[in-house]
Amino acid sequence: MEGAQDGDSAAFAQLYSACSDTVYRYVYYRVGSRATAEDLCSEVFLRAFARLHTFTWRGRDFGAWLVTIARNLVADHFASARFRLEVTTGEFLGSNENERSSEDITIESHRNSGLADAINRLPCRMRQVTWLWALGTPTAHIAQQMRISPSTVRVHLYQARQRLAADPFLTQIAGPTES
């Protein structure tokens, strides 16, 4: 981090390598489009690079700071009037994604928001562990960041899965299960 803040591009490249997958997954999960997620992810790192000198350690890692930038960019993306009229080149030309109907997108969005609401109803520490795990943070890193043991992280994840599986809203939107 210090090297990157001092202008070392190789140090920033290491930070990018360590965090780019997490940021991309976070953005893609919210926007549902590969092309848009790639654009927003690039913007996250451009903004982070421009404001790197303002980053200070406050008990959260650099990845958490990037996710905060990503969250703000995603909110701006959906709030902008341009979003309603925008069709990215990748979507227009037919990228590698399968075309999904607006009904499928709406159903998936409803399920995702229901899952996010259910996760937010979990107890504080269990919720934090679950969100970090969902963003792709390794168990050992979660344990270190939260100052708990890796086995406690695994217990929280197990208990969260149990609570989420029993959540009445999630079982309702999941539909019938195949046996």
N, CA, C and O of each residue as an XYZ file, in Angstrom:
716
protein
N       0.833     -1.191      0.000
C       0.000      0.000      0.000
C       0.875      1.252      0.000
O       0.633      2.189     -0.760
N       1.884      1.257      0.852
C       2.740      2.438      0.932
C       3.451      2.702     -0.389
O       3.595      3.849     -0.814
N       3.892      1.626     -1.029
C       4.553      1.781     -2.320
C       3.619      2.378     -3.353
O       4.014      3.259     -4.118
N       2.393      1.908     -3.378
C       1.399      2.432     -4.327
C       1.114      3.893     -4.041
O       0.971      4.692     -4.967
N       1.031      4.248     -2.768
C       0.771      5.645     -2.413
C       1.953      6.540     -2.762
O       1.789      7.740     -2.980
N       3.147      5.951     -2.813
C       4.342      6.711     -3.200
C       4.519      6.780     -4.707
O       5.496      7.358     -5.184
N       3.580      6.193     -5.480
C       3.626      6.291     -6.931
C       4.194      5.072     -7.638
O       4.406      5.112     -8.850
N       4.445      3.996     -6.914
C       4.985      2.783     -7.526
C       3.860      2.045     -8.258
O       2.960      1.486     -7.630
N       3.923      2.050     -9.591
C       2.852      1.439    -10.385
C       2.818     -0.074    -10.213
O       1.748     -0.676    -10.302
N       3.966     -0.700     -9.969
C       3.991     -2.149     -9.747
C       3.260     -2.500     -8.451
O       2.583     -3.527     -8.381
N       3.390     -1.666     -7.438
C       2.689     -1.906     -6.177
C       1.176     -1.762     -6.371
O       0.399     -2.534     -5.811
N       0.766     -0.772     -7.166
C      -0.670     -0.630     -7.445
C      -1.164     -1.806     -8.278
O      -2.295     -2.256     -8.093
N      -0.346     -2.309     -9.185
C      -0.727     -3.479     -9.982
C      -0.947     -4.694     -9.090
O      -1.835     -5.504     -9.357
N      -0.155     -4.828     -8.039
C      -0.351     -5.924     -7.087
C      -1.685     -5.760     -6.350
O      -2.414     -6.732     -6.148
N      -1.991     -4.537     -5.957
C      -3.282     -4.282     -5.298
C      -4.436     -4.589     -6.248
O      -5.451     -5.155     -5.843
N      -4.270     -4.214     -7.510
C      -5.289     -4.500     -8.519
C      -5.493     -6.006     -8.663
O      -6.625     -6.488     -8.673
N      -4.393     -6.739     -8.772
C      -4.474     -8.199     -8.922
C      -5.166     -8.843     -7.731
O      -5.936     -9.790     -7.890
N      -4.894     -8.333     -6.546
C      -5.462     -8.923     -5.336
C      -6.949     -8.620     -5.177
O      -7.676     -9.406     -4.569
N      -7.409     -7.493     -5.716
C      -8.775     -7.045     -5.425
C      -9.712     -7.002     -6.628
O     -10.920     -6.848     -6.449
N      -9.199     -7.131     -7.834
C     -10.048     -6.918     -9.014
C     -11.187     -7.931     -9.117
O     -12.296     -7.563     -9.503
N     -10.941     -9.187     -8.783
C     -12.015    -10.188     -8.861
C     -13.145     -9.867     -7.898
O     -14.318     -9.978     -8.255
N     -12.801     -9.472     -6.685
C     -13.818     -9.145     -5.681
C     -14.655     -7.960     -6.135
O     -15.882     -7.984     -6.036
N     -13.994     -6.929     -6.631
C     -14.715     -5.734     -7.084
C     -15.607     -6.081     -8.272
O     -16.760     -5.654     -8.332
N     -15.074     -6.858     -9.220
C     -15.872     -7.232    -10.396
C     -17.107     -8.030     -9.989
O     -18.209     -7.751    -10.461
N     -16.928     -9.027     -9.111
C     -18.072     -9.836     -8.668
C     -19.115     -8.972     -7.972
O     -20.317     -9.136     -8.183
N     -18.635     -8.045     -7.132
C     -19.562     -7.155     -6.433
C     -20.396     -6.354     -7.431
O     -21.616     -6.271     -7.296
N     -19.744     -5.770     -8.428
C     -20.434     -4.934     -9.414
C     -21.336     -5.787    -10.304
O     -22.492     -5.434    -10.538
N     -20.813     -6.902    -10.799
C     -21.592     -7.751    -11.707
C     -22.859     -8.274    -11.028
O     -23.920     -8.336    -11.648
N     -22.746     -8.643     -9.769
C     -23.897     -9.141     -9.015
C     -25.014     -8.102     -8.980
O     -26.193     -8.455     -8.957
N     -24.648     -6.834     -8.976
C     -25.644     -5.772     -8.883
C     -26.160     -5.281    -10.230
O     -27.330     -4.913    -10.336
N     -25.317     -5.267    -11.265
C     -25.770     -4.725    -12.547
C     -26.204     -5.804    -13.532
O     -26.977     -5.518    -14.446
N     -25.729     -7.031    -13.369
C     -26.171     -8.144    -14.201
C     -25.697     -8.127    -15.641
O     -26.199     -8.904    -16.454
N     -24.765     -7.283    -15.978
C     -24.254     -7.195    -17.347
C     -22.735     -7.214    -17.308
O     -22.107     -6.439    -16.587
N     -22.158     -8.105    -18.087
C     -20.702     -8.214    -18.113
C     -20.038     -6.921    -18.576
O     -19.092     -6.438    -17.954
N     -20.539     -6.377    -19.661
C     -19.923     -5.168    -20.229
C     -20.011     -3.994    -19.264
O     -19.031     -3.275    -19.069
N     -21.176     -3.795    -18.661
C     -21.344     -2.696    -17.707
C     -20.480     -2.923    -16.479
O     -19.874     -1.984    -15.962
N     -20.417     -4.163    -16.007
C     -19.596     -4.478    -14.830
C     -18.121     -4.201    -15.114
O     -17.411     -3.680    -14.254
N     -17.661     -4.547    -16.312
C     -16.266     -4.275    -16.667
C     -15.991     -2.775    -16.708
O     -14.955     -2.311    -16.231
N     -16.929     -2.023    -17.282
C     -16.757     -0.565    -17.341
C     -16.711      0.043    -15.938
O     -15.843      0.860    -15.633
N     -17.649     -0.362    -15.099
C     -17.706      0.198    -13.742
C     -16.500     -0.241    -12.918
O     -15.981      0.536    -12.117
N     -16.055     -1.471    -13.106
C     -14.872     -1.966    -12.382
C     -13.639     -1.145    -12.773
O     -12.829     -0.792    -11.917
N     -13.503     -0.849    -14.047
C     -12.385     -0.001    -14.496
C     -12.460      1.369    -13.852
O     -11.448      1.919    -13.416
N     -13.658      1.914    -13.796
C     -13.846      3.234    -13.183
C     -13.501      3.207    -11.693
O     -12.948      4.174    -11.169
N     -13.823      2.106    -11.010
C     -13.481      1.974     -9.592
C     -11.976      2.124     -9.407
O     -11.523      2.870     -8.539
N     -11.201      1.412    -10.228
C      -9.752      1.462    -10.069
C      -9.159      2.791    -10.524
O      -8.144      3.229     -9.982
N      -9.772      3.435    -11.505
C      -9.318      4.778    -11.889
C      -9.526      5.764    -10.744
O      -8.647      6.569    -10.433
N     -10.696      5.690    -10.126
C     -10.969      6.593     -8.996
C     -10.072      6.274     -7.810
O      -9.579      7.178     -7.137
N      -9.861      4.990     -7.556
C      -8.992      4.604     -6.443
C      -7.571      5.104     -6.677
O      -6.926      5.606     -5.756
N      -7.086      4.967     -7.904
C      -5.736      5.426     -8.220
C      -5.626      6.940     -8.037
O      -4.631      7.439     -7.511
N      -6.653      7.660     -8.474
C      -6.633      9.123     -8.356
C      -6.697      9.577     -6.900
O      -6.185     10.641     -6.555
N      -7.325      8.769     -6.051
C      -7.509      9.164     -4.635
C      -6.698      8.303     -3.676
O      -6.978      8.277     -2.477
N      -5.715      7.613     -4.183
C      -4.935      6.699     -3.368
C      -4.281      7.397     -2.180
O      -4.142      6.813     -1.105
N      -3.888      8.632     -2.381
C      -3.237      9.380     -1.295
C      -4.190      9.647     -0.126
O      -3.732      9.965      0.971
N      -5.506      9.524     -0.338
C      -6.465      9.786      0.735
C      -6.775      8.541      1.560
O      -7.412      8.640      2.609
N      -6.330      7.364      1.098
C      -6.625      6.123      1.817
C      -5.799      6.044      3.090
O      -4.577      6.192      3.066
N      -6.482      5.810      4.201
C      -5.798      5.587      5.477
C      -6.367      4.315      6.105
O      -7.549      4.010      5.949
N      -5.532      3.594      6.801
C      -5.931      2.356      7.439
C      -6.846      2.656      8.620
O      -6.459      3.382      9.536
N      -8.060      2.102      8.606
C      -9.023      2.305      9.698
C      -9.594      0.966     10.151
O     -10.753      0.889     10.559
N      -8.799     -0.069     10.082
C      -9.264     -1.385     10.480
C      -9.906     -2.160      9.342
O     -10.226     -3.337      9.506
N     -10.100     -1.526      8.192
C     -10.637     -2.213      7.012
C      -9.525     -2.280      5.977
O      -8.652     -1.413      5.925
N      -9.570     -3.317      5.159
C      -8.520     -3.448      4.161
C      -8.817     -2.610      2.920
O      -9.876     -1.993      2.804
N      -7.870     -2.603      2.009
C      -7.981     -1.836      0.781
C      -9.171     -2.302     -0.050
O      -9.849     -1.489     -0.677
N      -9.426     -3.612     -0.058
C     -10.554     -4.160     -0.807
C     -11.884     -3.595     -0.347
O     -12.768     -3.338     -1.164
N     -12.030     -3.399      0.957
C     -13.271     -2.819      1.479
C     -13.441     -1.380      0.985
O     -14.554     -0.945      0.692
N     -12.343     -0.658      0.898
C     -12.393      0.720      0.385
C     -12.825      0.709     -1.073
O     -13.629      1.539     -1.498
N     -12.282     -0.245     -1.844
C     -12.668     -0.358     -3.251
C     -14.143     -0.719     -3.409
O     -14.822     -0.191     -4.289
N     -14.634     -1.609     -2.567
C     -16.047     -1.996     -2.634
C     -16.940     -0.801     -2.297
O     -18.028     -0.666     -2.856
N     -16.491      0.061     -1.391
C     -17.250      1.280     -1.083
C     -17.318      2.175     -2.317
O     -18.375      2.722     -2.629
N     -16.207      2.325     -3.012
C     -16.198      3.112     -4.252
C     -17.133      2.460     -5.268
O     -17.901      3.149     -5.939
N     -17.067      1.136     -5.379
C     -17.921      0.406     -6.323
C     -19.394      0.593     -5.986
O     -20.214      0.806     -6.879
N     -19.732      0.515     -4.707
C     -21.130      0.695     -4.287
C     -21.638      2.068     -4.709
O     -22.762      2.193     -5.197
N     -20.826      3.083     -4.525
C     -21.227      4.439     -4.919
C     -21.371      4.560     -6.437
O     -22.294      5.214     -6.922
N     -20.470      3.939     -7.178
C     -20.560      3.980     -8.643
C     -21.798      3.256     -9.149
O     -22.462      3.734    -10.069
N     -22.115      2.115     -8.563
C     -23.306      1.372     -8.971
C     -24.556      2.205     -8.680
O     -25.471      2.267     -9.501
N     -24.589      2.839     -7.518
C     -25.736      3.696     -7.181
C     -25.851      4.844     -8.174
O     -26.948      5.161     -8.633
N     -24.726      5.470     -8.508
C     -24.741      6.556     -9.494
C     -25.195      6.046    -10.857
O     -25.934      6.726    -11.569
N     -24.750      4.853    -11.211
C     -25.109      4.264    -12.504
C     -26.628      4.100    -12.620
O     -27.223      4.465    -13.633
N     -27.239      3.553    -11.585
C     -28.678      3.333    -11.641
C     -29.473      4.624    -11.487
O     -30.603      4.719    -11.965
N     -28.895      5.606    -10.829
C     -29.608      6.865    -10.616
C     -29.556      7.778    -11.838
O     -30.400      8.659    -12.000
N     -28.571      7.563    -12.685
C     -28.418      8.471    -13.809
C     -29.482      8.233    -14.874
O     -29.885      7.097    -15.125
N     -29.915      9.283    -15.475
C     -30.906      9.175    -16.549
C     -30.294      8.487    -17.756
O     -31.001      7.859    -18.544
N     -28.994      8.604    -17.900
C     -28.302      7.999    -19.030
C     -28.451      6.482    -19.007
O     -28.502      5.853    -20.064
N     -28.521      5.880    -17.809
C     -28.638      4.429    -17.683
C     -29.860      3.904    -18.434
O     -29.797      2.845    -19.059
N     -30.943      4.621    -18.377
C     -32.173      4.143    -19.003
C     -32.063      4.088    -20.531
O     -32.768      3.315    -21.179
N     -31.191      4.897    -21.092
C     -31.058      4.962    -22.540
C     -29.813      4.236    -23.048
O     -29.637      4.079    -24.257
N     -28.970      3.803    -22.154
C     -27.674      3.274    -22.529
C     -27.746      1.798    -22.921
O     -28.347      0.985    -22.217
N     -27.130      1.468    -24.045
C     -26.922      0.085    -24.454
C     -25.451     -0.026    -24.779
O     -24.966      0.643    -25.692
N     -24.725     -0.869    -24.040
C     -23.292     -0.969    -24.267
C     -23.024     -1.719    -25.564
O     -23.849     -2.511    -26.019
N     -21.876     -1.463    -26.145
C     -21.514     -2.090    -27.409
C     -21.520     -3.605    -27.286
O     -21.994     -4.301    -28.184
N     -20.992     -4.121    -26.175
C     -20.960     -5.562    -25.974
C     -22.345     -6.169    -25.948
O     -22.540     -7.266    -26.472
N     -23.305     -5.495    -25.359
C     -24.665     -6.010    -25.317
C     -25.327     -5.902    -26.686
O     -26.080     -6.789    -27.088
N     -25.047     -4.824    -27.395
C     -25.660     -4.602    -28.695
C     -25.161     -5.610    -29.728
O     -25.938     -6.140    -30.522
N     -23.863     -5.863    -29.704
C     -23.278     -6.768    -30.680
C     -23.424     -8.228    -30.283
O     -23.080     -9.120    -31.059
N     -23.934     -8.481    -29.077
C     -24.130     -9.861    -28.631
C     -22.839    -10.464    -28.122
O     -22.171    -11.219    -28.828
N     -22.497    -10.129    -26.901
C     -21.281    -10.677    -26.312
C     -21.497    -12.151    -25.993
O     -22.440    -12.759    -26.499
N     -20.661    -12.714    -25.186
C     -20.737    -14.135    -24.869
C     -21.874    -14.483    -23.925
O     -22.068    -15.659    -23.619
N     -22.623    -13.511    -23.457
C     -23.718    -13.770    -22.539
C     -24.944    -14.268    -23.301
O     -25.199    -13.852    -24.432
N     -25.695    -15.161    -22.667
C     -26.967    -15.586    -23.237
C     -27.970    -14.468    -23.050
O     -27.984    -13.802    -22.015
N     -28.797    -14.266    -24.040
C     -29.808    -13.224    -23.937
C     -30.881    -13.678    -22.956
O     -31.411    -14.783    -23.074
N     -31.190    -12.842    -22.009
C     -32.194    -13.177    -21.009
C     -33.392    -12.267    -21.204
O     -33.254    -11.104    -21.584
N     -34.554    -12.807    -20.943
C     -35.767    -12.014    -21.080
C     -35.870    -11.040    -19.913
O     -35.239    -11.232    -18.873
N     -36.664    -10.004    -20.092
C     -36.861     -9.041    -19.002
C     -37.538     -9.714    -17.816
O     -37.319     -9.323    -16.670
N     -38.360    -10.727    -18.089
C     -39.006    -11.461    -16.997
C     -37.965    -12.215    -16.165
O     -38.036    -12.207    -14.936
N     -36.998    -12.869    -16.825
C     -35.939    -13.585    -16.114
C     -35.097    -12.628    -15.277
O     -34.739    -12.931    -14.139
N     -34.791    -11.480    -15.848
C     -33.995    -10.482    -15.137
C     -34.754     -9.977    -13.913
O     -34.165     -9.811    -12.845
N     -36.055     -9.731    -14.059
C     -36.867     -9.254    -12.942
C     -36.939    -10.297    -11.839
O     -36.814     -9.966    -10.660
N     -37.139    -11.554    -12.216
C     -37.209    -12.628    -11.220
C     -35.879    -12.763    -10.491
O     -35.853    -12.885     -9.266
N     -34.777    -12.741    -11.232
C     -33.458    -12.846    -10.607
C     -33.198    -11.660     -9.683
O     -32.656    -11.832     -8.591
N     -33.578    -10.469    -10.109
C     -33.401     -9.286     -9.278
C     -34.206     -9.404     -7.991
O     -33.725     -9.042     -6.917
N     -35.429     -9.909     -8.097
C     -36.283    -10.100     -6.923
C     -35.644    -11.106     -5.959
O     -35.627    -10.894     -4.746
N     -35.122    -12.196     -6.513
C     -34.458    -13.196     -5.670
C     -33.221    -12.620     -5.004
O     -32.994    -12.833     -3.814
N     -32.417    -11.884     -5.776
C     -31.196    -11.304     -5.221
C     -31.502    -10.296     -4.122
O     -30.820    -10.276     -3.098
N     -32.513     -9.463     -4.317
C     -32.841     -8.480     -3.279
C     -33.402     -9.183     -2.056
O     -33.155     -8.754     -0.929
N     -34.159    -10.262     -2.261
C     -34.666    -11.036     -1.131
C     -33.538    -11.676     -0.349
O     -33.562    -11.698      0.882
N     -32.539    -12.201     -1.066
C     -31.388    -12.798     -0.408
C     -30.602    -11.733      0.366
O     -30.188    -11.969      1.501
N     -30.400    -10.574     -0.242
C     -29.680     -9.489      0.441
C     -30.435     -9.062      1.700
O     -29.817     -8.830      2.739
N     -31.756     -8.956      1.620
C     -32.555     -8.600      2.797
C     -32.417     -9.658      3.887
O     -32.284     -9.329      5.066
N     -32.450    -10.932      3.489
C     -32.325    -12.015      4.469
C     -30.943    -11.994      5.127
O     -30.828    -12.200      6.335
N     -29.913    -11.749      4.349
C     -28.562    -11.662      4.918
C     -28.482    -10.490      5.889
O     -27.863    -10.598      6.947
N     -29.103     -9.378      5.533
C     -29.074     -8.204      6.407
C     -29.849     -8.409      7.704
O     -29.667     -7.646      8.653
N     -30.714     -9.427      7.764
C     -31.430     -9.737      9.003
C     -30.622    -10.640      9.932
O     -31.026    -10.864     11.073
N     -29.494    -11.159      9.464
C     -28.651    -12.008     10.306
C     -28.013    -11.161     11.410
O     -27.893     -9.944     11.266
N     -27.600    -11.805     12.520
C     -26.863    -11.074     13.563
C     -25.599    -10.428     12.973
O     -25.051    -10.909     11.981
N     -25.157     -9.357     13.583
C     -24.103     -8.494     13.034
C     -22.867     -9.261     12.569
O     -22.495     -9.164     11.399
N     -22.229    -10.012     13.446
C     -20.984    -10.684     13.079
C     -21.232    -11.737     11.995
O     -20.434    -11.880     11.069
N     -22.336    -12.469     12.114
C     -22.675    -13.485     11.112
C     -22.917    -12.822      9.756
O     -22.523    -13.356      8.719
N     -23.567    -11.656      9.772
C     -23.832    -10.913      8.541
C     -22.526    -10.453      7.901
O     -22.348    -10.581      6.690
N     -21.610     -9.915      8.713
C     -20.332     -9.444      8.175
C     -19.535    -10.583      7.545
O     -18.986    -10.435      6.453
N     -19.477    -11.717      8.236
C     -18.758    -12.875      7.723
C     -19.385    -13.333      6.414
O     -18.673    -13.645      5.460
N     -20.710    -13.375      6.361
C     -21.412    -13.848      5.179
C     -21.168    -12.934      3.985
O     -20.911    -13.417      2.882
N     -21.243    -11.618      4.187
C     -21.002    -10.683      3.076
C     -19.567    -10.791      2.577
O     -19.324    -10.813      1.370
N     -18.621    -10.858      3.502
C     -17.223    -10.971      3.073
C     -16.998    -12.264      2.294
O     -16.302    -12.271      1.279
N     -17.587    -13.354      2.774
C     -17.450    -14.631      2.068
C     -18.110    -14.553      0.691
O     -17.559    -15.055     -0.289
N     -19.292    -13.924      0.610
C     -20.007    -13.810     -0.664
C     -19.218    -12.980     -1.674
O     -19.360    -13.170     -2.882
N     -18.397    -12.073     -1.188
C     -17.567    -11.258     -2.077
C     -16.290    -11.977     -2.489
O     -15.475    -11.431     -3.233
N     -16.120    -13.210     -2.000
C     -14.967    -14.002     -2.410
C     -13.762    -13.893     -1.500
O     -12.672    -14.339     -1.861
N     -13.937    -13.311     -0.332
C     -12.825    -13.189      0.603
C     -12.531    -14.560      1.216
O     -13.450    -15.214      1.709
N     -11.279    -15.009      1.198
C     -10.946    -16.307      1.783
C     -11.235    -16.341      3.283
O     -11.164    -15.319      3.966
N     -11.560    -17.522      3.777
C     -11.913    -17.706      5.184
C     -10.808    -17.199      6.113
O     -11.085    -16.524      7.105
N      -9.562    -17.525      5.786
C      -8.442    -17.096      6.634
C      -8.345    -15.573      6.689
O      -8.038    -15.002      7.735
N      -8.606    -14.923      5.563
C      -8.550    -13.457      5.515
C      -9.694    -12.848      6.334
O      -9.506    -11.851      7.032
N     -10.875    -13.455      6.241
C     -12.018    -12.987      7.036
C     -11.680    -13.088      8.517
O     -11.926    -12.159      9.286
N     -11.111    -14.232      8.909
C     -10.749    -14.442     10.317
C      -9.757    -13.387     10.791
O      -9.907    -12.820     11.874
N      -8.746    -13.132      9.971
C      -7.735    -12.140     10.330
C      -8.348    -10.738     10.413
O      -8.079     -9.989     11.353
N      -9.162    -10.398      9.433
C      -9.759     -9.067      9.383
C     -10.696     -8.819     10.567
O     -10.738     -7.720     11.120
N     -11.450     -9.864     10.948
C     -12.429     -9.697     12.018
C     -11.881    -10.081     13.393
O     -12.571     -9.982     14.408
N     -10.626    -10.521     13.397
C      -9.948    -10.923     14.632
C     -10.692    -12.059     15.345
O     -10.928    -12.011     16.552
N     -11.053    -13.077     14.562
C     -11.663    -14.288     15.091
C     -10.946    -15.469     14.450
O     -10.200    -15.292     13.486
N     -11.162    -16.661     14.970
C     -10.485    -17.834     14.421
C     -11.162    -18.288     13.128
O     -12.348    -18.024     12.928
N     -10.420    -18.970     12.248
C     -11.026    -19.502     11.025
C     -12.184    -20.460     11.315
O     -13.157    -20.503     10.563
N     -12.081    -21.229     12.406
C     -13.178    -22.141     12.734
C     -14.431    -21.359     13.127
O     -15.544    -21.804     12.847
N     -14.270    -20.211     13.765
C     -15.428    -19.372     14.103
C     -16.063    -18.825     12.825
O     -17.286    -18.723     12.733
N     -15.244    -18.478     11.850
C     -15.768    -18.024     10.556
C     -16.616    -19.131      9.936
O     -17.731    -18.885      9.477
N     -16.074    -20.362      9.927
C     -16.820    -21.480      9.346
C     -18.120    -21.744     10.098
O     -19.134    -22.068      9.480
N     -18.106    -21.611     11.417
C     -19.334    -21.793     12.208
C     -20.355    -20.723     11.842
O     -21.534    -21.027     11.657
N     -19.912    -19.477     11.737
C     -20.837    -18.397     11.352
C     -21.432    -18.656      9.969
O     -22.626    -18.443      9.756
N     -20.603    -19.114      9.029
C     -21.112    -19.404      7.682
C     -22.115    -20.557      7.707
O     -23.135    -20.509      7.019
N     -21.831    -21.587      8.493
C     -22.751    -22.719      8.605
C     -24.085    -22.257      9.197
O     -25.152    -22.591      8.682
N     -24.010    -21.489     10.278
C     -25.236    -21.006     10.921
C     -26.012    -20.064     10.005
O     -27.242    -20.076      9.992
N     -25.291    -19.252      9.242
C     -25.959    -18.346      8.306
C     -26.695    -19.148      7.241
O     -27.833    -18.827      6.902
N     -26.053    -20.195      6.709
C     -26.715    -21.045      5.710
C     -27.977    -21.681      6.289
O     -29.008    -21.755      5.620
N     -27.887    -22.133      7.525
C     -29.049    -22.751      8.165
C     -30.192    -21.747      8.309
O     -31.346    -22.066      8.020
N     -29.869    -20.543      8.753
C     -30.906    -19.511      8.924
C     -31.495    -19.076      7.584
O     -32.702    -18.871      7.461
N     -30.627    -18.938      6.588
C     -31.119    -18.529      5.274
C     -31.983    -19.617      4.646
O     -32.976    -19.316      3.982
N     -31.613    -20.873      4.852
C     -32.416    -21.979      4.313
C     -33.792    -22.031      4.962
O     -34.754    -22.490      4.346
N     -33.889    -21.564      6.200
C     -35.166    -21.590      6.911
C     -35.951    -20.291      6.744
O     -37.085    -20.198      7.213
N     -35.377    -19.298      6.093
C     -36.057    -18.011      5.933
C     -37.309    -18.197      5.070
O     -37.214    -18.679      3.942
N     -38.480    -17.819      5.592
C     -39.729    -18.057      4.855
C     -39.782    -17.329      3.510
O     -40.328    -17.866      2.547
N     -39.235    -16.141      3.430
C     -39.277    -15.399      2.169
C     -38.432    -16.092      1.111
O     -38.844    -16.210     -0.043
N     -37.230    -16.559      1.513
C     -36.356    -17.207      0.545
C     -36.931    -18.535      0.071
O     -36.808    -18.872     -1.106
N     -37.549    -19.285      0.958
C     -38.144    -20.552      0.529
C     -39.329    -20.298     -0.397
O     -39.624    -21.110     -1.274
N     -40.007    -19.171     -0.199
C     -41.138    -18.824     -1.063
C     -40.661    -18.473     -2.467
O     -41.250    -18.938     -3.443
N     -39.609    -17.666     -2.596
C     -39.160    -17.231     -3.925
C     -38.304    -18.284     -4.618
O     -38.134    -18.230     -5.836
N     -37.762    -19.240     -3.866
C     -36.933    -20.265     -4.480
C     -37.779    -21.225     -5.319
O     -37.282    -21.839     -6.263
N     -39.034    -21.344     -4.973
C     -39.919    -22.225     -5.737
C     -39.726    -23.676     -5.310
O     -38.985    -23.963     -4.370
N     -40.384    -24.564     -5.991
C     -40.287    -25.972     -5.627
C     -38.890    -26.511     -5.888
O     -38.230    -26.134     -6.856
N     -38.453    -27.403     -5.001
C     -37.136    -28.019     -5.172
C     -37.317    -29.371     -5.834
O     -38.321    -30.056     -5.642
N     -36.309    -29.732     -6.623
C     -36.359    -31.020     -7.306
C     -35.769    -32.078     -6.405
O     -34.759    -31.840     -5.743
N     -36.387    -33.245     -6.371
C     -35.895    -34.334     -5.527
C     -35.076    -35.305     -6.317
O     -34.580    -36.287     -5.766
